């Protein structure tokens, strides 16, 4: 997704600059949030008790080029213009609570009041384009539109016409589709006991079973509003091909995150060498399959494997996804073997870059989060799975104050609902801070869509249609607030 810089055009000071498909261009006052562009006051250290060291931040000036931006214009070019819809949004000049507020004391004063907006622009991610998108007026009208002229969508020949709202589809950046079969099984007192159940389920998988069952999982994802998925796959090469076929049948865009597994787990998970693993990656790429490299974890990959994967990902400009800091035991084992924590090891071995997505990071400390921020990497949060497995809470505000991008994943698929993942993310932040509206709705929707696409290296993915006549939206004055806070995946057509 990294692109050459397009011709620059002076932005409209009253409209948010691009870098996001949904939350951009709304005439609301929100804090600009992006890596390498600090929120006012964020030059201070984030938390004393967190033992965080101040980062050597590089502040990018308004007229300075940022070569790490993601170019979303190919997506915008395919999004058709839509009439205005009757959605309420803060009026121009109205203050709005944003993602982080003043970051200087975010971690040492959880009870402080929410900080009102500063300035008139908001950026959800580091990937800022200096040119206004051709469809910025359409997006602006979508978020701030007036009147009651919702787009009409014909569901079928014999079904009534429903008023709909077209949104960027949600992106499931971390999925283990075979684990859907574990839904409803309560065995195991902790993550490690659950893992034994997971290994037993993995052992019984065949290409035929994957082909048959993954179609149903991917259809469930699609029905819930996900239009793209990153399948973190470690069941074998033939099963990987079956997963891709299943996604094609279900009509969901897939990026195959083929796991490197050098030790532990089941024999079927493992490759005998780095040469075998990279050969599998090259085979998939040769078939035209979108891929990312995925060292499963620092438990599964020795340091020399991590180094080679890091070099390959950098040379080929591929996404790199890796589980890290999900469980305390994982951290203890890494400290015992390497003398450093998991994300520190990823940094040392060259696996931490702007193309990296660290999955979970529920137990990452401040120093590790500093490394993630400095590299421009993302964190993939999977709140429903993390709750189900007892993984702990993502340090949401500590991540936000560092301007680290967040995406979401259905992971074990104990629940398949992007709105629930986003709601849990905000809920965690509220519980941790004692405040409401820690993350704006616009930002949450960006997390659910564009951040996931950036994580997977996607340039295009499908939109979804919101049924504005759904009972969950009845009487809603602010459609986006109602959508995020009160709806489930069945609101999508």
Rosetta blueprint (number, residue, H / E / L):
1 X L
2 X E
3 X L
4 X L
5 X L
6 X L
7 X L
8 X L
9 X L
10 X L
11 X L
12 X L
13 X L
14 X L
15 X L
16 X L
17 X L
18 X L
19 X L
20 X L
21 X L
22 X L
23 X L
24 X L
25 X L
26 X L
27 X L
28 X L
29 X E
30 X L
31 X L
32 X E
33 X L
34 X E
35 X L
36 X L
37 X E
38 X L
39 X L
40 X L
41 X L
42 X L
43 X L
44 X L
45 X L
46 X L
47 X L
48 X L
49 X L
50 X L
51 X L
52 X L
53 X L
54 X L
55 X L
56 X L
57 X L
58 X L
59 X L
60 X L
61 X L
62 X L
63 X L
64 X L
65 X L
66 X L
67 X L
68 X L
69 X L
70 X E
71 X L
72 X L
73 X H
74 X H
75 X H
76 X H
77 X H
78 X H
79 X L
80 X L
81 X L
82 X L
83 X L
84 X L
85 X L
86 X L
87 X L
88 X L
89 X L
90 X L
91 X L
92 X L
93 X L
94 X L
95 X E
96 X L
97 X L
98 X L
99 X L
100 X L
101 X L
102 X L
103 X H
104 X H
105 X H
106 X L
107 X L
108 X L
109 X L
110 X L
111 X L
112 X L
113 X L
114 X L
115 X L
116 X L
117 X L
118 X L
119 X L
120 X L
121 X L
122 X L
123 X E
124 X L
125 X L
126 X L
127 X L
128 X L
129 X L
130 X L
131 X L
132 X L
133 X L
134 X L
135 X L
136 X H
137 X H
138 X H
139 X H
140 X H
141 X H
142 X H
143 X H
144 X H
145 X L
146 X L
147 X L
148 X L
149 X L
150 X L
151 X E
152 X E
153 X E
154 X E
155 X L
156 X L
157 X L
158 X L
159 X L
160 X L
161 X E
162 X E
163 X E
164 X E
165 X E
166 X E
167 X E
168 X E
169 X L
170 X E
171 X E
172 X E
173 X E
174 X E
175 X E
176 X L
177 X H
178 X H
179 X H
180 X H
181 X H
182 X H
183 X L
184 X L
185 X L
186 X L
187 X L
188 X L
189 X L
190 X L
191 X H
192 X H
193 X H
194 X H
195 X H
196 X H
197 X H
198 X H
199 X H
200 X H
201 X H
202 X H
203 X H
204 X L
205 X L
206 X L
207 X H
208 X H
209 X H
210 X H
211 X H
212 X H
213 X H
214 X H
215 X H
216 X H
217 X H
218 X H
219 X H
220 X H
221 X H
222 X H
223 X H
224 X L
225 X L
226 X E
227 X E
228 X E
229 X E
230 X E
231 X E
232 X E
233 X E
234 X L
235 X L
236 X L
237 X H
238 X H
239 X H
240 X H
241 X H
242 X H
243 X H
244 X H
245 X H
246 X H
247 X H
248 X H
249 X H
250 X H
251 X L
252 X L
253 X E
254 X E
255 X E
256 X E
257 X E
258 X E
259 X E
260 X E
261 X L
262 X L
263 X L
264 X L
265 X L
266 X L
267 X H
268 X H
269 X H
270 X L
271 X L
272 X L
273 X L
274 X H
275 X H
276 X H
277 X H
278 X H
279 X H
280 X H
281 X H
282 X H
283 X H
284 X H
285 X H
286 X H
287 X L
288 X L
289 X L
290 X L
291 X E
292 X E
293 X E
294 X E
295 X E
296 X L
297 X L
298 X L
299 X L
300 X L
301 X L
302 X L
303 X H
304 X H
305 X H
306 X H
307 X H
308 X H
309 X H
310 X H
311 X H
312 X H
313 X H
314 X H
315 X H
316 X H
317 X L
318 X L
319 X L
320 X E
321 X E
322 X E
323 X E
324 X E
325 X L
326 X L
327 X L
328 X H
329 X H
330 X H
331 X H
332 X H
333 X H
334 X H
335 X H
336 X H
337 X H
338 X H
339 X L
340 X L
341 X L
342 X H
343 X H
344 X H
345 X H
346 X H
347 X H
348 X H
349 X L
350 X L
351 X L
352 X L
353 X L
354 X L
355 X L
356 X E
357 X E
358 X E
359 X E
360 X E
361 X L
362 X L
363 X L
364 X L
365 X L
366 X H
367 X H
368 X H
369 X H
370 X H
371 X H
372 X H
373 X H
374 X H
375 X H
376 X L
377 X L
378 X E
379 X E
380 X E
381 X E
382 X L
383 X H
384 X H
385 X H
386 X H
387 X H
388 X H
389 X H
390 X L
391 X L
392 X L
393 X L
394 X L
395 X L
396 X H
397 X H
398 X H
399 X H
400 X H
401 X H
402 X L
403 X L
404 X L
405 X E
406 X E
407 X E
408 X E
409 X L
410 X L
411 X E
412 X L
413 X L
414 X L
415 X L
416 X L
417 X L
418 X H
419 X H
420 X H
421 X H
422 X H
423 X H
424 X H
425 X H
426 X H
427 X H
428 X H
429 X H
430 X H
431 X H
432 X H
433 X H
434 X L
435 X L
436 X L
437 X L
438 X L
439 X L
440 X L
441 X H
442 X H
443 X H
444 X H
445 X H
446 X H
447 X H
448 X H
449 X H
450 X H
451 X H
452 X H
453 X H
454 X H
455 X H
456 X H
457 X L
458 X L
459 X L
460 X L
461 X L
462 X L
463 X E
464 X E
465 X E
466 X E
467 X E
468 X L
469 X L
470 X L
471 X H
472 X H
473 X H
474 X L
475 X L
476 X L
477 X L
478 X L
479 X H
480 X H
481 X H
482 X H
483 X H
484 X H
485 X H
486 X H
487 X L
488 X L
489 X H
490 X H
491 X H
492 X E
493 X L
